[in-house]
């Protein structure tokens, strides 16, 4: 899970990779704060990178 600042609200937000679905549920997701990201799509790509790393 990546925490970032949302560009439309300027409040903290979170994204998760892979997103919760019927087959995948995150139980103990580790939140990683990334400074400088304000776009949800970019935060999702960074989250995918950390997950797949």
N, C-alpha and C positions, 0 to 999 in steps of 0.2 A: 504494500500500500504506500502510495506517495502522497504527501501533503504539499500543497502549493497554495498560492494566493490567486483566487479567481479574478479575472480581469473585468468582469461585469459588476461584481459586488465588492471587490477589494477586501474580501473576507477569506479566511482559511477554508480550503476545500480538500477533498480526498478522492483519489481514484485507486482502483484495484485491478491487478492483472493476475490471473484470468478473472473476469467478472464472475460474481456468484451466478450460478444457474442451477438447473435441476440436477446436473451430474457433478458439479464442482461447488463445494462450499468451503470458504476460508474460515478456519476455526481460530487460529492464533496468528493473524496477519501482523507482521512487523511494520510499523509506520516509519517511513523515512522522509524527513523534511528536506525538500530541495528548494534552495533559495534561487530566485531569478526566473522561475517559471510562473507565467500568468495565464497560460493557455491550456485548457483541459486536454486537447489532443496531444500536445507536447508532453504533458505530465503522464498521459497514458503510455506514450512511447517510451518515456524514461522508466516507467514502472515495468513495462514489458522487458526492457533491457536488464534491469536489476533482477527480475525473476528468472530470466533465461541465462543469466551469467553464471 
